[in-house]
Amino acid sequence: MTYPDQAPASAALLERARAVIPSGVNSPVRAFRSVGGTPRFMRSASGPWLTDVDGRRYVDLVGSWGPMILGHAHPQVLEAVREAAADGFSFGTPSEREVALAEEIVTRVAPVESVRLVNSGTEASMSAIRLARGFTGRSVVVKFAGCYHGHVDSLLAAAGSGLATFALPDSAGVPASAAAETIVLPYNDVPALEVAFAERGEQIAAVITEACPGNMGVVPPLPGFTDALRRVTAEHGALLISDEVMTGFRCSASGWFGLEGPPAGGAPDLFTFGKVMGGGFPAAAFGGRADVMALLAPEGPVYQAGTLSGNPVASAAGLATLRLCTPEVYARLDEVAHTIADAVAAELDRAGVAHRIQWAGSMFSVFHRAGQVRDYADAQDQDTAAFGRFFHGMLRRGVHLPPSAFETWFVSAALDDEAISKILAALPGAVADSL
Ligand code: PMP
């Protein structure tokens, strides 16, 4: 079955939404601005399928931008959520489910000795940065162009994700003083890192990096790059913050850290997590060295707090999701991702379209360009218009890709034979549409 391009019920909802919500969306990439057309308003989701308000079903390769690793409304996660909700929605006191979730994270990622739960990846990055500043008594932060760590003022310079999608160098509304505390470097460039530290090493509190960038498309660290981050930060007394919001518990049971292993010279000092660990609910975390985490209030002088942090329903969803992420699930994710990516590559090859597929565990992205993508400049050098046509080619055949050339495709363990067949069947027509 093919779908008409029009989506009348979604279009009507978008118009209604625009009257009360800027651009009609609560997060920019949802607006389809870079690919054009009407964003689909979803009514429900189950397993690998999304159903929109026009009643059409799509195979979901967005997975809510990462969290839905088991597919939608997984019965056991749903049961855990029901049980937790029946016990009350939020206490504003400590409770056992948040302890169990913290234990699960600490067990999975060995260098994380202590972890605090928050509500979003943005909050996790913001808090980790504040903590690094408190610990070192310094203020400057190094980040890499194309890496996204949430919409934290000082981290919006040359950020990936939506800013890459809309080709924004940075955001209005960020004070010059915040931007001045940020050094933006090209990813995978050790000499640039060394120069920055040689010039300003004594002012640098931390380097924050995506463990393996996924917000400019997937751009893995070149061999030795993570080691260099560890070596240079340690030499200058700065902390290394590894942002595993996207990769955490997705690339492997212990995220990108589990795939790449600790850098020579020791593990990152702090980690941030989100997405999968909330199972689709607002839950995220930052954690790491116990001596650094000990600086948090109330014992320490670095303030950080949250009315809903460690929410019992979100914690239950996250915990159930993590417990269901067995080795078999990770093996299945890898298998499914390779089946899809191989088929995409074969179809693009057949049509003579230059492309490059890059990987982080089961996360992958398809660049419409030839040659390795090592940094943000490489990632920007691709045919985003061709991606837009390809995206709509897939959408009209019932497959929902991330609506941006700069995003990861997120597979779920719920992708079954029917869903995969639908993806494979959509590819020839979508590639033809993209030419
Ligand atoms: N860090 C990374 C690596 C991310 O991918 C994201 C979100 N895509 C964030 C931080 C911010 O997370 P949130 O959207 O939950 O604030």
Residues whose N, C-alpha, C, O or C-beta is under 5 A from the ligand:
A	BS01	PMP	S120 G121 T122 Y148 H149 G150 E210 D243 V245 M246 G274
